[in-house]
Amino acid sequence: MGILLFNVTTAALMVLMFNGGLALVGQSTLGRRRIPWAAVGLTGLALAGVALQLGWSGAMGALDADPSKSGWWRVVTSAFMQNGGFGGAAWNIATLAAVAAFADWFWGAPLTLGLFAAGILLPEQIDKLWGQTSHSTDPRNFAGSSGATYFLGATLAAALLLRGGADENSGKAAGQGSHDQGASRGKAVRKNRLLALGVPVLGLAMWFAQENGHGLVSGYGFALGALAWTAFRTVLQPDRDLRQPPRTTVASLTGRVGRRTRSAG
């Protein structure tokens, strides 16, 4: 029962982050956006890690984050190993692809990669500041991309809280709309901010109730996301693709793939 509750709450936290990412970039805009190459690259590394594990029986032993083994590289390489079986690996890679895509569209590729790297490197250092220097001896924690993914997803939740959603700024710029339109936009912003607050609240509750590390790293990511928004908000261009449509969009690429699939069949 405990494992089931752990998995359900962990999945619920990701659902909050996924919906927050949609609210932040705008669900209706996804097809018009550029290919999120940073997300493609991170997902490719995760897939390469799985392929390496399948082709080399010693991959996990050489690259995981087992604290009983030495190796400075392990903290990085373990993030691209998967040890949750087929279902766990599929979940980790799918959620990484989705969260990294939202992050790429909102933060931009360089900052997305930097925040993902922070999700790999910072939690252990922050734990040391809080005096939590003991290393987990649970082999489930020796590998997996989920920690960095939840960290990155929480940075989006922080941005959603502070920005209010994809339509907040456009609503202000649209001039004098009707009272009903203004009230609708205000309701959407409040809903988005409640959704965003749900990430650190549920995350920290998971940590205190279950010692679920996904919740703790989400708290760290939320704090860094707020700092990132404060520092870079003037240079971020989350709506660039909508003002200057890219040559290749998500919709055009999926359309090509669909046509080729039908013609091959």
C-alpha positions as CSV (number, residue, x, y, z in Angstrom):
1,M,0.0,0.0,0.0
2,G,2.8,2.3,0.9
3,I,4.5,1.8,-2.5
4,L,1.2,2.4,-4.3
5,L,0.6,5.7,-2.4
6,F,4.2,6.7,-3.2
7,N,3.7,6.1,-6.9
8,V,0.3,7.8,-7.0
9,T,1.5,11.0,-5.3
10,T,4.6,11.1,-7.4
11,A,2.5,10.9,-10.5
12,A,0.0,13.5,-9.2
13,L,2.9,15.9,-8.7
14,M,4.0,15.4,-12.3
15,V,0.4,16.0,-13.5
16,L,0.4,19.3,-11.7
17,M,3.7,20.2,-13.4
18,F,2.5,19.1,-16.8
19,N,-0.7,21.2,-16.6
20,G,1.4,24.1,-15.3
21,G,3.6,23.9,-18.3
22,L,0.6,23.9,-20.6
23,A,-0.8,26.9,-18.9
24,L,2.5,28.7,-19.0
25,V,3.1,28.4,-22.8
26,G,-0.5,28.1,-23.9
27,Q,-2.0,24.7,-25.0
28,S,-3.4,26.2,-28.2
29,T,0.1,27.4,-29.3
30,L,1.9,24.1,-29.2
31,G,1.5,23.3,-32.9
32,R,2.9,26.7,-33.9
33,R,6.1,26.5,-31.9
34,R,9.6,25.6,-33.0
35,I,11.1,22.2,-32.4
36,P,12.4,22.2,-28.8
37,W,15.9,21.0,-29.6
38,A,17.1,21.2,-26.0
39,A,14.3,18.8,-25.0
40,V,15.2,16.6,-28.0
41,G,18.8,16.5,-26.9
42,L,18.0,15.6,-23.3
43,T,15.6,12.9,-24.3
44,G,18.1,11.5,-26.7
45,L,20.7,11.2,-24.0
46,A,18.2,9.4,-21.8
47,L,17.4,7.0,-24.7
48,A,21.1,6.5,-25.3
49,G,21.5,5.6,-21.6
50,V,18.8,3.0,-21.9
51,A,20.4,1.6,-25.1
52,L,23.8,1.5,-23.3
53,Q,22.2,-0.5,-20.5
54,L,20.7,-2.9,-22.9
55,G,24.0,-3.4,-24.7
56,W,26.4,-3.4,-21.8
57,S,25.6,-5.4,-18.6
58,G,28.1,-3.4,-16.6
59,A,26.7,0.0,-17.5
60,M,24.7,0.5,-14.2
61,G,27.6,-0.6,-12.1
62,A,30.0,1.8,-13.8
63,L,27.7,4.8,-14.1
64,D,25.1,4.8,-11.3
65,A,25.3,6.9,-8.1
66,D,25.9,4.2,-5.6
67,P,27.6,6.0,-2.7
68,S,29.8,3.0,-1.9
69,K,31.6,3.5,-5.3
70,S,34.0,6.2,-6.2
71,G,33.8,8.3,-9.4
72,W,33.1,12.1,-9.8
73,W,31.1,11.4,-13.0
74,R,28.4,9.3,-11.3
75,V,26.3,12.3,-10.2
76,V,25.9,13.2,-13.9
77,T,25.8,9.8,-15.7
78,S,23.4,8.3,-13.2
79,A,20.8,10.9,-14.3
80,F,20.7,9.2,-17.7
81,M,20.5,5.6,-16.4
82,Q,17.1,4.1,-15.6
83,N,16.5,1.4,-13.0
84,G,12.7,1.2,-12.7
85,G,12.1,-1.5,-15.3
86,F,10.4,-0.9,-18.6
87,G,7.5,1.0,-17.1
88,G,9.7,3.2,-15.0
89,A,12.0,4.0,-17.8
90,A,9.1,4.8,-20.2
91,W,7.6,7.1,-17.6
92,N,10.9,8.9,-16.9
93,I,11.7,9.4,-20.6
94,A,8.2,10.6,-21.5
95,T,8.0,13.0,-18.6
96,L,11.5,14.3,-19.4
97,A,10.5,14.9,-23.0
98,A,7.3,16.8,-22.1
99,V,8.8,18.9,-19.2
100,A,11.9,19.8,-21.2
101,A,9.8,20.9,-24.2
102,F,7.8,23.3,-22.0
103,A,11.0,24.6,-20.4
104,D,12.7,25.0,-23.8
105,W,9.7,27.0,-25.2
106,F,9.5,29.2,-22.1
107,W,13.1,29.5,-20.7
108,G,14.9,29.0,-24.0
109,A,17.4,26.3,-24.7
110,P,20.5,27.6,-22.8
111,L,18.6,28.3,-19.6
112,T,16.7,25.0,-19.9
113,L,20.0,23.1,-20.1
114,G,21.4,25.1,-17.2
115,L,18.4,24.5,-15.0
116,F,18.4,20.8,-15.8
117,A,22.1,20.6,-14.9
118,A,21.2,22.4,-11.6
119,G,18.6,19.7,-11.0
120,I,21.4,17.1,-11.2
121,L,24.0,18.9,-9.2
122,L,22.4,21.2,-6.7
123,P,20.1,19.0,-4.6
124,E,23.0,17.1,-3.0
125,Q,24.8,20.4,-2.2
126,I,21.7,21.9,-0.7
127,D,21.1,18.8,1.4
128,K,24.6,19.3,2.8
129,L,23.8,22.9,3.8
130,W,20.7,21.6,5.7
131,G,22.9,19.0,7.4
132,Q,21.5,16.0,5.5
133,T,24.8,14.4,4.6
134,S,23.7,10.8,4.8
135,H,23.4,9.0,1.4
136,S,20.4,6.8,0.6
137,T,21.2,3.1,0.5
138,D,18.1,2.4,-1.5
139,P,19.2,1.2,-4.9
140,R,16.1,2.8,-6.5
141,N,17.8,6.2,-5.8
142,F,21.1,5.3,-7.5
143,A,19.9,6.1,-11.0
144,G,17.1,7.8,-12.9
145,S,16.3,11.1,-14.7
146,S,13.2,11.8,-12.6
147,G,14.9,14.0,-10.0
148,A,16.2,16.4,-12.5
149,T,12.9,16.3,-14.4
150,Y,10.9,17.2,-11.3
151,F,13.3,20.0,-10.5
152,L,13.0,21.4,-14.0
153,G,9.2,21.1,-13.9
154,A,9.1,23.0,-10.6
155,T,11.0,25.9,-12.1
156,L,8.0,26.2,-14.6
157,A,5.6,26.2,-11.7
158,A,7.4,29.1,-10.1
159,A,7.3,31.1,-13.4
160,L,3.6,30.3,-13.7
161,L,3.0,31.7,-10.2
162,L,4.8,34.9,-10.9
163,R,3.6,35.4,-14.5
164,G,0.1,34.2,-14.2
165,G,0.0,32.1,-17.4
166,A,0.3,32.5,-21.2
167,D,-2.6,34.8,-21.5
168,E,-1.9,37.3,-18.7
169,N,0.4,39.6,-20.6
170,S,-1.5,39.3,-23.9
171,G,-4.6,40.2,-22.1
172,K,-3.1,43.4,-20.7
173,A,-1.8,44.3,-24.1
174,A,-5.1,43.7,-25.9
175,G,-6.5,47.1,-24.7
176,Q,-9.9,47.6,-23.2
177,G,-11.8,44.4,-23.5
178,S,-15.3,43.8,-22.1
179,H,-15.9,43.4,-18.4
180,D,-16.7,39.7,-19.0
181,Q,-13.4,39.2,-20.9
182,G,-11.4,40.9,-18.1
183,A,-13.1,38.8,-15.4
184,S,-12.5,35.6,-17.4
185,R,-8.8,36.4,-17.7
186,G,-8.6,37.3,-14.1
187,K,-10.2,34.0,-13.1
188,A,-7.8,32.1,-15.4
189,V,-4.8,33.8,-13.8
190,R,-6.0,33.0,-10.3
191,K,-6.6,29.4,-11.3
192,N,-3.1,29.2,-12.8
193,R,-1.5,30.6,-9.7
194,L,-3.3,28.1,-7.5
195,L,-2.1,25.3,-9.8
196,A,1.4,26.6,-9.5
197,L,1.3,26.8,-5.7
198,G,0.1,23.2,-5.7
199,V,3.5,22.0,-6.8
200,P,5.6,23.1,-3.8
201,V,2.7,22.4,-1.4
202,L,2.2,18.8,-2.6
203,G,6.0,18.3,-3.0
204,L,6.9,19.3,0.5
205,A,3.9,17.4,1.9
206,M,5.2,14.3,0.1
207,W,8.7,14.9,1.5
208,F,7.5,15.2,5.1
209,A,4.9,12.4,4.9
210,Q,6.8,9.9,2.8
211,E,10.4,11.2,2.6
212,N,9.7,11.2,-1.2
213,G,12.7,12.9,-2.7
214,H,10.7,14.0,-5.8
215,G,8.9,16.4,-3.5
216,L,12.0,17.8,-2.0
217,V,13.8,18.5,-5.3
218,S,10.6,20.1,-6.5
219,G,10.8,22.5,-3.6
220,Y,14.4,23.3,-4.6
221,G,13.4,23.7,-8.3
222,F,10.5,26.0,-7.4
223,A,12.9,28.3,-5.4
224,L,15.4,28.4,-8.2
225,G,12.7,29.0,-10.8
226,A,11.5,32.1,-8.9
227,L,15.1,33.4,-8.9
228,A,15.5,32.6,-12.6
229,W,12.3,34.5,-13.5
230,T,13.3,37.5,-11.4
231,A,16.8,37.5,-13.0
232,F,15.9,36.8,-16.6
233,R,12.3,38.0,-17.1
234,T,13.4,41.0,-19.2
235,V,15.2,38.8,-21.8
236,L,12.9,35.8,-22.0
237,Q,10.9,35.5,-25.2
238,P,8.3,32.7,-24.6
239,D,6.1,34.2,-27.3
240,R,8.8,34.6,-29.9
241,D,7.5,31.7,-32.0
242,L,4.1,33.2,-32.2
243,R,5.3,36.6,-33.4
244,Q,8.0,35.2,-35.8
245,P,6.7,31.8,-36.9
246,P,9.6,29.3,-37.4
247,R,10.1,27.5,-40.7
248,T,9.6,24.1,-39.0
249,T,6.9,23.9,-36.3
250,V,5.7,21.0,-34.2
251,A,2.6,20.8,-36.3
252,S,4.4,20.8,-39.6
253,L,6.9,18.1,-38.5
254,T,4.2,15.8,-37.1
255,G,2.2,16.4,-40.4
256,R,5.2,15.2,-42.4
257,V,5.7,12.2,-40.3
258,G,2.0,11.3,-40.6
259,R,2.0,11.6,-44.3
260,R,5.1,9.5,-44.7
261,T,3.6,6.9,-42.4
262,R,0.4,6.7,-44.4
263,S,2.3,6.5,-47.7
264,A,4.5,3.8,-46.4
265,G,1.4,1.8,-45.3
